[in-house]
Each structure stands twice: as C-alpha cells, then as structure tokens.
Amino acid sequence: MVLYTCGQKKALGQFGHPCGRAARALDEAGHDYEIRTVKGYRLALWQRASRKADRAEVTRLSGTPEVPILVLDDGAVISDSSKIVRWASDNPTSS
C-alpha cells in the first residue's frame, strides 16, 4: 500500500497536519506502507506554476490534487485524512 503525502510526511506539527494524522493512524493499526511525497504546496507561491504537473499522479489516482491519499494493495484509493484514519481503525493488522 502507498500513502501519498506532502513534504511533511509523518510530521503532525502544531495543529495535527493531515498527512501526519493519516500516517500515524496507519502506524497505530500496524500497517506496512510506502510513503511517496509530492511537491506543490498550495500556499507556496513559487510552486504554483508546477503544482499541476507535480501532482498529476495523485490527481489521476484520486481525481483531486490534494493529499494525503492511500492506495491499497487491491488498487482502491482512499482520499482525505479522516477517511484514511477511519479505514486504518476499521482494518487493523492481525499481528
């Protein structure tokens, strides 16, 4: 399974960054996953010109350039940190 995140990856930051929340939920549920970071921060003005290209794969997979998204081993895609957290909670590993 692959978790696409921004450059924050697993960092939660002061306000609980969405990418960090998704990663933490997967960790707590015992999942092994690959993290793929994408460029194109929404608020980074210098990245606006390349954001569409930088996030083309994420958009192709989920229909939106926003991260985090989780791609399951069967190819299913879960977008939005709250949905990823819920999925991880509902699907812990058995080990």
C-alpha positions in Angstrom: 0.0 0.0 0.0 1.2 3.5 -0.7 0.5 6.7 1.2 0.9 9.9 -0.9 1.8 12.9 1.3 3.2 16.4 1.0 6.7 17.0 2.2 5.5 16.9 5.8 5.3 13.1 5.6 4.6 11.8 9.1 5.0 15.2 10.9 2.0 16.3 12.9 3.0 19.8 13.5 1.3 22.1 16.0 -2.2 21.7 14.5 -2.1 18.0 13.5 -1.2 18.0 9.9 -3.5 15.8 7.7 -0.6 13.8 6.2 0.8 13.1 9.7 -2.6 12.1 11.0 -3.0 9.6 8.2 0.5 8.1 8.6 0.1 7.9 12.4 -3.2 6.0 12.0 -1.7 3.5 9.7 1.3 3.0 12.0 -1.0 2.5 15.0 -3.1 0.0 13.1 0.1 -1.9 12.3 0.2 -1.4 8.5 3.4 -1.5 6.4 3.2 1.0 3.7 5.4 3.1 1.4 5.4 6.9 1.6 5.6 8.9 -1.6 5.9 12.6 -1.3 4.6 15.0 -3.8 5.6 18.6 -4.4 3.2 21.5 -4.9 2.3 23.0 -1.6 -0.9 25.1 -2.1 0.4 28.1 -0.1 3.9 28.0 -1.6 3.6 30.7 -4.3 6.8 29.6 -6.0 5.4 26.1 -6.6 2.1 27.2 -8.1 3.3 27.0 -11.7 4.5 23.4 -11.3 1.8 22.1 -8.9 -0.4 20.5 -11.6 2.5 18.6 -13.1 3.9 17.7 -9.6 0.6 16.2 -8.5 -0.5 14.6 -11.8 -0.2 11.1 -10.5 -2.2 11.9 -7.4 -4.9 13.6 -9.5 -5.0 10.6 -11.8 -5.5 8.2 -8.9 -8.0 10.2 -6.8 -9.5 12.9 -9.0 -8.0 15.7 -6.8 -4.5 17.1 -6.4 -5.0 17.1 -2.6 -3.0 14.7 -0.3 -3.0 12.5 1.7 -4.3 9.7 -0.4 -3.9 6.0 0.3 -3.7 3.4 -2.4 -4.5 -0.1 -1.2 -2.9 -3.2 -2.5 -6.0 -4.0 -4.5 -5.9 -0.6 -6.2 -8.7 1.0 -4.2 -8.0 4.7 -3.4 -8.9 6.5 -0.2 -8.7 10.3 -0.2 -8.8 12.6 2.8 -7.1 12.1 6.1 -10.3 11.5 8.1 -11.3 8.7 5.7 -7.8 7.2 5.9 -7.8 7.3 9.7 -11.3 5.6 9.7 -10.1 2.9 7.3 -7.0 2.2 9.4 -9.1 2.0 12.6 -11.6 -0.3 10.9 -8.8 -2.5 9.4 -6.0 -3.1 11.9 -3.5 -5.8 11.0 -3.8 -9.1 12.9 -0.2 -9.1 14.0 
